[in-house]
Amino acid sequence: MSFTTTMYWNSIRTRKTENRNMKKTLIKNTRIVNPFSNPEFTENGWISIIGGKIEEIGSETPDENGFDEVLDMSEKTVLPGMINAHHHLYSTLALGMPPPKKTPKNFTEILQEIWWKLDLALDENSIKASFEAGLRECLRSGVTTIFDHHSSPNFTDGSLGMLVKIADKFGVNISPAFEITDRNGEEFLKSGLAENLRTFQNYENDPHISPLIGLHASFTLSDKSLEKIAEAISDFENYGIHIHVSEDKTDEENAKKHGYPSVIQRLNHFGLLNEHCLIAHGIHIQPKDVEVLKESGANLVHNPTSNANNKVGILSSEIIEKLDAGLGTDGMQTDMLSEAKEGTLIRSSHKENNVNYLKLLFSNNSKIASKLAGLKLGKIQPGYQANLVFFDYQPQTEMNEDNFSGHILFGFDKPTDVMTRGEFRIWDGRCVEIDEFEILEKAREQSKLLWKKMDR
């Protein structure tokens, strides 16, 4: 262990009871890679942090006077803390689970045979294990802000509060939402709506929590239910929905059966589209829908690996560009750099390789998250929250301002250090104040119990 590492661990121990609000930290000797910002690349830079926010960045030798701590990062490379604009932490324990007894033949059957069975089987203990293990893996991947879309019909009340509490322990910014749906009956719909409303009221003014109103999808909600939801949230200022839209053609066909030209126009009919809402997928939306979304200011999130896995199609490059779409994983994985790389390769295989996935990740996601959170997120710039991800990356070829994107997509591995809100949550490969062994033990135990419940 290096002298700097020992010094930092000792400082953590002495700061546990101190007021950290205005702590001044200087990070030096680090390669700063700040895509779609100015400057984008600083070979030997420094970052000053005060009160959990970035105060200044520079490239010349910094003045170290007046700082509470000075950390030499030994020429590591730093990226902004990454944002997952659409995630499902409740799916964490699905990794490695047995295949369904009935092989799904289409998208609806995938939901029926896998995901709707999983969410019905979740209980308080398995949800807690999912949140803890999932958030641990997000931090390990350098993801510091998550827009989550949760479902656990048999443990609804308090589920989002649990997520908020665990996310705060990990130092992760969280946007909680519980998916409302008709598919489990009237009482479940009521409890899902109540959980969203309660969470929105409790946390709408918290700087690290951005609650949204979760809806599963248009095709699992009746007009009566959409009207009830719209009426319930109309009294709130700055409300926004988080919903799957046109992930599969089934969604569009259902909207037409209800007498609407499209899913987007159905949602718009009930006044559910605004600048605070998140629309996930959008693969089969129509040209008119793009104009409706632009006019409302709604935010579209692209999820390439999930779309490929479910064989539902590929979001057009034109729609991505027109709507400045963000990037999410839809629960497929936690690693946003992998999502960007795999999205690039998937699109290349379709001979439509004209989307810059790093722009979605580091520019569009930053704009979406900053707007919805009311907090500057996703950049290494003065005034932005100090969410920083460090890589001990030793490039095998020259890395410079002209080619860093190739290194990010195809060279970087897992980060060694992760900072959120000006505090290191992972330092020198070790989680700070989080018992990873206990978290993983509980997750393995709960996964076995969950799979048995699903089988029954």
C-alpha positions in Angstrom: 0.0 0.0 0.0 1.4 3.4 -1.0 2.0 6.3 1.4 -0.8 8.2 -0.3 -3.2 5.3 0.2 -2.3 4.9 3.8 -2.7 8.6 4.4 -6.1 8.6 2.8 -7.4 5.6 4.8 -6.2 7.3 8.0 -8.0 10.5 7.0 -11.2 8.6 6.4 -11.1 7.3 10.0 -10.5 10.7 11.5 -13.2 12.4 9.4 -16.1 10.0 10.3 -17.4 12.4 13.0 -16.3 15.7 11.3 -18.5 18.1 9.4 -17.5 17.5 5.8 -19.7 20.1 4.2 -17.0 22.6 3.3 -13.9 20.3 3.2 -11.4 21.5 0.6 -9.7 18.8 -1.4 -7.0 19.1 -4.1 -6.5 16.2 -6.5 -3.4 16.5 -8.6 -1.2 14.5 -11.0 -4.1 13.1 -13.0 -4.9 12.9 -16.7 -8.4 14.6 -17.1 -10.6 13.3 -19.9 -13.8 15.3 -20.1 -15.6 14.4 -23.3 -17.7 17.1 -24.9 -16.4 19.8 -22.6 -13.8 22.4 -22.7 -11.0 21.4 -22.4 -11.7 17.7 -23.3 -8.2 16.5 -22.5 -5.6 17.6 -20.0 -2.5 15.4 -19.8 -1.3 16.4 -16.3 -4.1 18.2 -14.5 -5.5 19.0 -11.1 -9.0 19.5 -9.6 -10.0 21.5 -6.6 -13.2 20.5 -4.7 -15.1 22.4 -2.0 -18.3 21.3 -0.3 -18.8 18.4 -2.7 -18.6 20.5 -5.8 -15.8 21.1 -8.3 -14.4 24.6 -7.8 -11.6 24.7 -10.4 -9.6 22.6 -12.8 -6.1 23.4 -14.2 -3.0 22.1 -15.8 -0.2 24.1 -14.2 1.4 23.3 -10.8 -1.4 24.0 -8.3 -1.0 26.1 -5.1 -1.5 23.5 -2.3 -2.0 26.0 0.5 -5.4 26.1 2.2 -6.6 22.6 1.4 -7.7 20.1 4.0 -6.3 17.2 1.9 -4.0 16.9 -1.1 -4.2 13.7 -3.0 -1.6 12.6 -5.6 -3.4 10.3 -8.1 -0.1 8.9 -9.6 -1.0 9.8 -13.2 -4.3 8.0 -13.2 -6.9 9.0 -15.8 -10.1 10.6 -14.5 -13.6 10.6 -16.2 -16.8 12.3 -15.0 -19.0 10.1 -12.8 -21.3 8.3 -15.3 -25.1 8.4 -15.4 -27.4 5.5 -16.2 -30.6 7.2 -17.5 -32.7 4.0 -17.4 -32.0 1.1 -15.1 -33.8 -1.7 -13.2 -31.9 -2.5 -10.0 -34.6 -5.1 -9.1 -33.1 -7.3 -11.8 -29.7 -7.6 -10.0 -30.4 -11.1 -8.7 -31.4 -12.4 -12.2 -27.8 -13.0 -13.1 -27.4 -16.7 -13.8 -30.9 -17.7 -12.9 -32.4 -20.8 -14.5 -34.1 -20.4 -17.9 -37.9 -20.3 -17.9 -39.8 -23.6 -18.2 -41.5 -22.2 -21.3 -39.2 -20.7 -23.9 -40.6 -17.2 -24.8 -41.4 -16.8 -28.5 -41.9 -13.0 -28.5 -41.4 -9.9 -26.4 -44.7 -10.2 -24.5 -43.8 -13.8 -23.5 -40.4 -12.7 -22.4 -42.1 -10.3 -19.9 -44.7 -13.0 -18.9 -42.3 -15.9 -18.5 -39.3 -14.0 -16.9 -39.6 -10.5 -15.7 -43.2 -10.5 -14.4 -42.5 -13.7 -12.5 -39.4 -12.2 -11.0 -41.0 -9.0 -9.8 -43.9 -10.9 -8.3 -41.4 -13.2 -6.4 -39.5 -10.3 -4.9 -39.9 -9.6 -1.2 -38.4 -7.2 1.3 -35.2 -9.2 1.8 -34.5 -10.0 -1.9 -35.2 -6.4 -2.8 -32.8 -5.1 -0.3 -30.2 -7.5 -1.5 -30.9 -6.4 -5.1 -30.5 -2.8 -4.3 -27.3 -3.2 -2.3 -25.6 -5.6 -4.7 -26.7 -3.6 -7.7 -25.6 -0.2 -6.3 -22.2 -1.8 -5.4 -21.8 -3.0 -8.9 -22.8 0.4 -10.3 -20.1 2.1 -8.2 -17.6 -0.5 -9.2 -18.4 0.5 -12.8 -18.1 4.2 -12.2 -21.8 5.0 -12.3 -22.7 7.7 -9.8 -26.2 8.7 -10.8 -29.0 6.3 -11.6 -32.6 6.7 -12.9 -34.2 3.6 -11.6 -37.5 2.0 -12.6 -38.6 -0.4 -9.9 -41.2 -3.2 -9.6 -42.0 -5.4 -6.7 -45.8 -5.8 -6.4 -45.7 -7.9 -3.3 -43.5 -5.4 -1.4 -44.6 -2.0 -2.7 -45.1 0.2 0.4 -41.7 1.5 1.4 -39.8 -0.1 -1.4 -38.7 3.3 -2.9 -37.8 4.6 0.6 -35.6 1.6 1.0 -33.9 2.4 -2.3 -33.3 6.0 -1.3 -31.8 5.0 2.0 -29.4 2.5 0.5 -28.4 4.8 -2.3 -27.6 7.5 0.2 -25.4 5.1 2.1 -23.5 4.4 -1.1 -23.3 8.1 -2.0 -25.1 7.6 -5.3 -27.6 10.0 -6.7 -30.9 8.2 -7.3 -34.1 8.8 -9.2 -36.7 6.4 -7.8 -39.9 5.4 -9.6 -42.3 2.5 -9.1 -43.9 1.1 -12.2 -47.7 1.4 -12.1 -49.6 -1.2 -14.1 -53.0 -2.9 -14.4 -51.6 -6.3 -14.9 -51.8 -7.4 -11.2 -55.3 -5.9 -10.4 -56.8 -2.7 -9.0 -55.3 -2.9 -5.5 -51.8 -3.3 -6.8 -52.3 -0.3 -9.1 -53.5 1.8 -6.2 -50.5 0.8 -4.0 -48.0 1.5 -6.8 -49.5 5.0 -7.4 -49.5 5.7 -3.7 -45.8 4.7 -3.4 -44.9 7.0 -6.2 -46.9 9.9 -4.7 -45.5 9.4 -1.2 -41.9 9.2 -2.5 -42.4 12.4 -4.7 -43.7 14.3 -1.7 -41.0 13.1 0.6 -38.0 13.7 -1.6 -38.8 16.2 -4.4 -36.5 18.9 -2.7 -33.6 16.6 -1.9 -30.6 17.5 -4.0 -29.5 13.9 -4.4 -32.9 12.4 -5.1 -35.0 13.0 -8.2 -38.3 11.1 -7.8 -40.3 10.4 -10.9 -43.8 8.8 -11.3 -43.2 5.3 -12.7 -45.5 3.7 -15.2 -44.7 0.3 -16.7 -46.0 0.8 -20.3 -49.0 2.1 -22.1 -50.1 -1.4 -23.1 -50.5 -2.5 -19.5 -52.6 0.5 -18.5 -56.2 1.3 -19.3 -57.5 4.7 -20.2 -59.2 4.7 -16.8 -55.9 4.1 -15.0 -54.1 6.7 -17.1 -56.8 9.2 -16.2 -56.5 8.3 -12.5 -52.7 8.8 -12.6 -52.9 12.1 -14.5 -55.4 13.4 -12.0 -53.4 12.3 -9.0 -50.2 14.0 -10.1 -51.6 17.1 -11.6 -51.3 19.1 -8.3 -47.6 18.5 -8.1 -45.2 21.0 -9.7 -42.3 19.6 -11.7 -43.7 16.0 -11.8 -42.5 13.7 -14.5 -43.2 10.2 -15.5 -40.7 7.4 -16.2 -42.2 4.9 -18.7 -41.3 2.3 -21.3 -42.6 3.4 -24.7 -42.8 1.5 -28.0 -40.2 -1.0 -27.0 -42.1 -3.5 -29.1 -44.8 -3.2 -31.8 -47.3 -4.6 -29.3 -47.3 -1.3 -27.5 -48.2 0.6 -30.6 -50.9 -1.9 -31.6 -52.5 -1.6 -28.2 -52.6 2.2 -28.4 -54.4 1.9 -31.8 -56.9 -0.5 -30.2 -57.7 2.2 -27.7 -58.3 4.7 -30.5 -55.1 6.6 -30.5 -52.7 7.1 -33.4 -49.7 6.1 -31.2 -48.5 5.5 -27.7 -46.9 9.0 -27.5 -50.1 10.6 -28.6 -52.1 8.6 -26.1 -49.8 9.7 -23.2 -50.0 13.3 -24.5 -53.8 13.1 -24.5 -53.7 12.6 -20.7 -51.2 15.4 -20.2 -48.4 13.1 -19.1 -45.6 14.4 -21.3 -43.4 17.3 -20.1 -39.8 18.3 -19.8 -39.4 16.3 -16.6 -40.4 12.9 -18.0 -38.2 10.0 -19.1 -39.3 7.9 -22.2 -37.4 4.6 -22.4 -36.8 2.9 -25.8 -39.0 4.6 -28.4 -38.0 2.1 -31.1 -41.3 2.2 -33.0 -42.4 5.8 -32.5 -43.6 7.7 -35.6 -42.4 11.0 -37.1 -45.4 12.8 -35.6 -44.3 11.4 -32.2 -40.9 13.0 -32.5 -42.5 16.4 -33.0 -44.7 15.8 -29.9 -41.8 14.8 -27.8 -39.7 17.8 -29.0 -42.6 20.2 -28.2 -43.1 18.7 -24.8 -39.4 18.7 -23.9 -39.6 15.0 -22.9 -36.4 13.0 -22.6 -35.8 9.9 -24.7 -33.4 7.2 -23.4 -31.8 4.6 -25.8 -31.0 1.1 -24.4 -29.1 -0.7 -27.2 -28.0 -4.0 -25.4 -31.5 -4.7 -24.0 -33.1 -4.0 -27.4 -30.6 -6.4 -29.1 -31.2 -9.1 -26.4 -35.0 -8.9 -26.7 -34.8 -8.7 -30.6 -37.2 -5.8 -30.7 -35.4 -3.6 -33.2 -32.9 -0.7 -33.2 -33.7 2.9 -32.5 -33.1 5.0 -35.6 -30.1 7.3 -35.7 -32.4 10.1 -36.9 -34.5 9.9 -33.8 -31.5 9.7 -31.5 -30.1 12.9 -33.1 -33.4 14.8 -33.2 -34.2 14.1 -29.6 -30.7 14.2 -28.1 -31.4 10.7 -26.7 -29.7 9.6 -23.5 -28.2 6.2 -22.7 -29.5 3.6 -20.3 -29.1 -0.2 -19.8 -32.6 -1.3 -19.0 -31.2 -3.5 -16.3 -29.0 -5.5 -18.8 -25.8 -4.4 -17.1 -24.3 -1.7 -14.9 -21.2 -0.7 -16.9 -22.0 2.3 -19.0 -18.7 2.2 -20.9 -19.6 -1.4 -21.9 -23.1 -0.2 -22.9 -21.5 2.5 -25.1 -19.0 0.1 -26.7 -21.6 -2.6 -27.3 -24.1 0.0 -28.7 -21.5 1.1 -31.1 -20.8 -2.5 -32.3 -24.5 -3.4 -32.5 -25.2 -0.4 -34.7 -22.2 -1.2 -36.8 -23.6 -4.6 -37.5 -26.7 -3.0 -38.8 -24.6 -0.8 -41.1 -25.9 2.3 -39.4 -22.8 3.2 -37.4 -23.4 7.0 -37.3 -24.2 7.4 -33.6 -21.6 8.7 -31.2 -22.4 6.7 -28.1 -19.9 8.7 -26.0 -21.9 11.8 -26.8 -25.1 10.0 -25.5 -23.2 9.0 -22.4 -21.2 12.1 -21.5 -23.2 14.9 -23.1 -26.8 13.9 -23.5 -27.0 12.1 -20.2 -25.4 15.0 -18.4 -28.0 17.4 -19.8 -30.9 15.1 -19.0 -29.7 14.4 -15.4 -28.8 18.0 -14.7 -32.3 19.1 -15.8 -34.2 16.5 -13.9 -32.1 16.8 -10.7 -31.7 20.5 -10.7 -28.0 19.9 -10.1 -25.0 20.0 -12.4 -24.0 16.4 -13.1 -21.8 14.5 -15.5 -19.0 17.0 -16.2 -15.6 17.8 -14.8 -16.3 21.6 -14.7 -16.6 24.2 -12.0 -20.0 24.1 -10.3 -20.6 20.5 -11.1 -21.0 17.9 -8.4 -17.7 16.2 -7.7 -18.4 12.8 -9.1 -15.1 11.5 -10.5 -14.0 8.1 -11.7 -10.3 7.2 -11.8 -8.7 4.5 -14.0 -5.1 3.1 -13.6 -4.9 3.0 -17.4 -1.5 2.5 -19.0 -2.2 2.8 -22.7 -0.3 0.6 -25.1 -0.4 3.3 -27.8 -0.3 7.1 -27.5 -3.4 8.7 -25.9 -4.1 12.3 -26.7 -6.8 14.9 -27.4 -7.5 13.4 -30.8 -7.9 9.7 -30.0 -9.0 9.4 -26.4 -12.5 8.2 -27.4 -11.0 5.0 -28.8 -9.1 4.4 -25.6 -12.3 5.0 -23.5 -14.4 2.5 -25.6 -11.9 -0.2 -26.3 -9.1 0.2 -23.7 -10.5 1.1 -20.3 -11.3 -1.5 -17.7 -12.9 -1.1 -14.3 -12.0 2.0 -12.3 -9.7 1.8 -9.2 -11.2 4.9 -7.4 -14.7 6.4 -7.4 -15.7 9.7 -5.8 -19.2 11.0 -5.4 -20.2 14.3 -3.8 -16.5 15.0 -3.1 -16.0 11.8 -1.1 -14.2 8.7 -2.2 -16.6 5.7 -2.1 -13.9 3.4 -3.7 -10.3 4.1 -3.0 -7.4 2.0 -4.3 -9.8 -0.7 -5.3 -11.5 -1.0 -1.9 -15.0 0.1 -1.0 -15.0 2.8 1.7 -17.2 2.1 4.7 -19.2 -0.6 2.8 -18.9 -4.3 3.6 -18.8 -5.9 0.2 -18.4 -9.4 1.5 -21.6 -9.2 3.5 -23.5 -7.6 0.6 -22.4 -10.4 -1.8 -23.1 -13.1 0.7 -26.6 -11.8 1.2 -27.2 -11.5 -2.5 -26.1 -15.1 -3.2 -28.4 -16.3 -0.4 -31.4 -14.3 -1.6 -30.9 -15.2 -5.2 -31.3 -18.9 -4.5 -34.5 -18.2 -2.5 -35.8 -16.0 -5.2 -35.2 -18.5 -8.0 -37.1 -21.2 -6.0 -40.1 -18.9 -5.6 -40.1 -18.1 -9.3 -40.0 -21.8 -10.0 -43.0 -22.4 -7.8 
